[in-house]
Amino acid sequence: MASFEYHIASRLFFDRQQGKQVSRPAVRIALIGIAVGLAVMIAAVCIVIGFKHEVEANVMGLSSHIQVSNYHSNYSYEMLPIERPDTLPALLSDIPNVAHVQQFTTKTGMLKTDEEVQAMVFKGIADDFDWTFLEARIEEGDVPDYRAEKMSDQVLISSYTARQMRLGVGDSFFAYFTRDEQILARKWRVAAIFDTHFSEFDRHFVLVDNRQLARLNGWDAGETGGMEIFVQDIRKLSDTDVEVYNRLFAFGSERNIAYYTQSVYELNPQIFGWLDLLDMNVWLILALMIFVSGFNMISGLLILILERTNLIGMLKAMGAANVSVRKIFLWLSAMLIGRGMLWGNVLGIGLCALQYYFHLIPLDPAVYYVSSVPVEFNVWLLLLLNVGVAFVSFLMMLLPSGLVGKIAPVKAIRFD
């Protein structure tokens, strides 16, 4: 059975005859403050989570989770071949959490057409390449077949490079490389054009048959520049990276071979450092919104208490304790907070849903690595956010509700 405190609070909450009272606009301002504050917090959380996951997926899809290269490559795109590449895939695939292992090589060169010349990084991919990420980002053309016995002269270029060099699917171009102070030329044909929305990759990389680069470098058949490793659970990347290093160290020590491993976080520290700063921004937004919403609710509750001074005096004169009267206004505060949070959820989730389905707010991919504001819904985080806002808001109501105990019944009844 509901307590009399709850009954009185509900009568005050649902009382529609308050149009001329001072409290009505104050309460509406408080409700709007809570609704807008919660909506902003929901939008901030959904956007930051979506933004981080979208950028991380792009970075990891392009550069893998862990890279293995020759220890003496010295961070250069002019790679030295790793030794025993034929045995490494089986050695590394056996590690728990490793999902896929593939070969790669990079080499710098000059891409030349009749009208343009551009320095590029040519990345060689082999028949073990996982096309899942890149195939979804191909705008024109088809994925070339690098599994055939004969080396392929087909390449993939970005839409940015295609515009800059005025190339289309089926067009041919020459590329020039250096080796031992000699200039080597190769003719390639564009098989497909992609757009990853990751400007650092799209501006500088061309994807070619890995065997072509091995031949340009004068390597033996089967040699490659390195291995790219993808993991199943990104949360266990650190442990997997250590295990990859330990296994390669043990394997190399027996054969006097030195391998070098780098995780995606070490390969792109500036990007992940930037993403970590977003967390700080979210906490700042949450703190500011809770402060503003709480301040509005405190103001609204104080006005309600002052306006109901006669009621408070009458309740005390009839024997109601300070605790009971205080509970009335705490119940009233809880109802107001609940209504504000309801509208805040409707507004926040609604706006995020519109952005999720219709991409209303675009972004410059060259700056943000995505073409529109990404949104990701996490039910548990949204529930936790609502519980946290409700708890903090209710705690902030305890202080102004204590004003009830300061009101004397005799003076309150005479209060006008």
N, C-alpha and C positions, 0 to 999 in steps of 0.2 A: 504493500500500500504506500502511495506517495506521501512524503512528509508535508507538513503544512508550509515549510519553507519553500519547497519546490512548487507547491500549489500557488502560493502568493507570487512567486517569481514568474510562473507561467502566465498568471493573470496580467501582471505588469508587462510581460513580453508581448502578449497577443492583444493588449489593449489598443484599439484603433481610435480612441477618442483623445489623441494626443496632438492633433494637428496644430494647435496654438501654443503648445508648450515649448519651453526653451530646449528641452532635452531631445526633441525629435530631430532637428538638424544636426545636433552634436552626435547623436547615435548613428545617424546616417553617415556622417563623416568618418566615424570610427569603423563602421562596417565597410565603407569604401576603402579605407586605409588597409584593413586586414585583407580584403579581397584582392586589391591591386598588389599589395606586398607579397601575398602568397602566389599570385599569378606570375609576378616577376621572378620569384624564387624557383618556381616550377620551370619556367622558360629557361632560366640560367642553368639549372641542373641538366635539363634535357639537351640543351644546345651544346654545353661544354662536353658532356659525355659523348654525344654524337660527333662533335668536332674532333675530339681526341681519338676516338675509335676509327673515324674515317681517315684521318691523316696517318695514323699508325698503320692501318691496313694498306694504304697506298705505299708508304715507305717500305714496309716489310714485304709487300708483294713485288716490289721492284728490286730490292736488294737482298732479300732472304733474311732469315733470322740470325744465321751464323755463316761467316765466310771463312774458308780455309785457303791459304795461299802459300807460296814459297816464302820462307823467312827473309830472303834477301831481295824481295821485290821492292822494298823501301817505299811503300804506299804509292807506287806509281801505276799509271794506267798501262805503262809498258811492262807487262808482267814477265817474270821468269817462270818456266814450267815447274809444276810440282812433280815430285818423283813418285813412282808407283801409283799413278792415278787409277789403274785397273783394279787395284785391290781396295782402294779407299771407300767406294760406295758400300760394299758389303760390310766393311769394318765399321763404318759410321751408322749405317741403317740398323745395326744390331743394338744401338744405344736406346734405352727407354725414352719415350717422348719424341724421338726423331720420326717425322712423317715422310720426308722425301729428301733425296740427295741428288744434285745435278751438277754437271760440269759448266764452266764458263771461262772465258778469256776476254781481256780488254786490250785494245791497241789504239793509239792515236793516229789520225790521218787527216788528209784534206779531201773534202768532198767538192767536186767541181762539175759544174754544168757549163753550158755555152755562155751564160750570163753572170753566174755567181760562183764564189768560192767560199767555203766555210770549213773551219777546223772542227772536227767531230771526234767523239770517242766511239769506236766500233766495238760492240760487245758480241762475242761469239757465243751461241747457244747450240747445244747438241741434241741428239735424238732423245735424251732423257729429260728434256725441258718440260716443266709443267706449265701448260698454256692457260690454265683456269683463270688467272688474274688478267693476263694481257688480252686473251681472246674476247673478253667482255668489253674491252675498250677499243676494239678495232672499228674504225668508222667506214673504211673502204677496203676492198680487196679481200683476199683469203690468206689463211695461215700457210706459209710455205712448208714443204715436206723436206725436213732435214734428216730423215731416216733412210733415204735412198743411198745406194752404194756410191753413186757419183755425187761429188760435191755440188752444192746448189749455188747459183749466182743470184738468187732472189733474197731481197732484204726487206726489213720493215723500218719505216721512218715515221716520225711524229707528224701531226698535222701542222705544227709550227714549222718544222723543217721543210715540209712540202710547200708551204706558202713562201718561205724565205728563198728557197731554191727553185721555186716554180716547177715542182715535180708532181706527177700524178701516178696512179696505179698503171703499171705497164711501161712507164718511162725508164730509160737507161741513163746511167751517169758513170763517170770515172772517179776513182778515189786513189790517192797517192800516199805511199808510206815510205818510211826510211828503214834500212837495215844495213849495218856495217858500212855506213856512209854511201849507200846506194839508194836510188829512188826506184820504188816498185809501183807499178800501176795495175789496178784491177778494174774491170768493168762489171757493174751490177745492175740489176733491174728491180724496180719497186714492185713488191708483191702485195703489200698492204700498208695502210696508213692508220696509226693509232693516236689516241689522245688520252693520256693518263691524268691530266689536270695537275701533274707534278712538274712544274716548269723546269726545275734543275735537270730532270731526266729528259723531258721532251726537247729541250733546247740543244742538248749535247750528245745524245746517244742514237746510234743506228744499230739495229740487230741483224746479225749475219750468221752464216753457217760457221760453227766453231772450227771446222777443219780448214776453212779458208785462212783464218788467222794463224793457225798452227803452221800452215804452209808458208805464209808470209814471214813468220818468225824463224823459219828453217828448223822447226822442231821435228822430231821423229813421229811416226804414225802413232796415234793414241795419246800423245802428250796434250796436256791442257794447262791453262793458267791457274785454275783453282776449283774449289767445290763450294756450292751453295747448299745450305742445310735449312730445311723448314721443320718447325716443331709442331706438335699437336696442341699443346697447352702453353700459351705464351707466359702464363704465370710461373711456369717452371723453367723459363728460358735460362735463368742464371745458373741453376743446377745442371742443366743440359750442356751449357757452354763449358762449365768446369769439366764435365765428363768427357766431352769431345776433346778438350785440351789434354786431359790425362791420358786418354787412349792414344792420341796421336803422338804424345811425348814418349809413351812406352814403345809404340810401334817404330818411331823414328830413332830412338836411342839404340835399338838393336841393329839398325841399318845405317847409322850415322847420317840421318836425314833430319832436317829442321823444318818444321811446319809452323805457320803463324795463323792464329785464330782471332777473329773479331766478331763480337755480337753486333746486332743492328743498332744498339744504343751507343756503342763505341764508334760505329761508322757514321752516325748522324747525331752527334751530341748536341748541336745547336738546335735541331728541330725538337728533340725530346726535352731539352732544357726549356724551350719556349712553351711546350705543352704543359710542363710542370708548373709554369707560372700561372696558367689558367686556373689551377686549383686554388691558388691564393686569391685570385679575383672572385671566384665563386664564394669563398668564405667571407670575403669582404661584402659582397652583395647580400648574402644571407644575414650578416650581422646588421647592416644598415636597414634592410627591410624589416627585420624583427624589431629594431629600435623604433623606427617610425610608426609601425603598426601598433606596438605596445604603448607608445606615447599617446597616440590617438585614442586607444581604448581606455587608458588611465584618465584622460580628459573627459571622455564620455561618461565613465563611471562616476567620477566626482560630481559632474553635473546632475546625474541621476540621483545621487545620494542627497545633494543639496536640495533638489527639487522635491524629493520625497521626505523631507525632514518631518513634516506633520505626521506622515504614516509611521515613520520610525518612532516618534514620540508616543503615538497611540499604542503601538505594539509593545513598547517598553512599559507604558503605564498599565497595560493589561497583563504584565508579568513575563513577557518574552525576554530571554536573556540576550546579552550582547552577541553571543556566539550564534544564536538562532537568527537574529536580525542580519548578522554578517553573512550567514549562509544564504539568506534570501538574495542578497546582491551578488554573491559569488555564483549562485545558480543563474541569475540574470546575466551575468558576465559570460558564463559558459554558453548560454543560448545565443547571445550576440556573437561570440567568437565562432560558434558552430555555423551560424548563418553566413558570416563573412567568409569562413573557410570553404563553405559549399560553393559560393559564387566565385571564390578565388580559384578553386579546382576547375570549375566549368570554364572560366575565362582562360586560365593558364593552359590546361590540356587542350582546350578548343583551338587556341592560337597555334600551339605546337602541332596539332593534327593538321591544320590547314597548311602549315609550312612543310610538314612531312609528305603530304600527298600532292600538293600543288607547287611547291618550291617558289613561293611568292617573293622571297628575298634572295636575290642573286649575289654572288661574290666573284671577285676577280681571282681565277685560279692561279695566276702568276704570283699573287701575294699570299693567298690563304690555302692553296693546294686543293681546294674544292670549288665547284661551280655555283653552289648555293648553300645557304645556312643549313647544316645537317642537324637532324633531330633524332634522338634515340630515347625510347621510353623504357624505363626500368621500374617495374611495379613496386619492387621492394624499396627502392630509394624514394619513390613518391610517397609510399606509406610511411616510411621513416621520417620524411620531411614533414608530413602532416601531423604525425604524432609529436615531433619536436616543436613545431610551431604552436600546437595546442597546449603543450606542457609549459613552454616558456611564457606564452601569453597569459595562461592561468596563474602562473607564479607572479607575474607582474601585477595581477589584479589583487593579490593579497594585501599589498601595502595600502592602496586607496580604500579598500573595504574596511581597513582598521579605523577609518574615520568615524564609523558608526558608533564605536565605543565612546567617542568623545562627546556625543550628543546627549544632553540631559533631557529627560522626558518633559519636565515642566516648561522649559524654554522652547522645546521643539513643538509642543502643542500650540504655543502662542506664536510660533514662527509664521511669518507671512511672506 
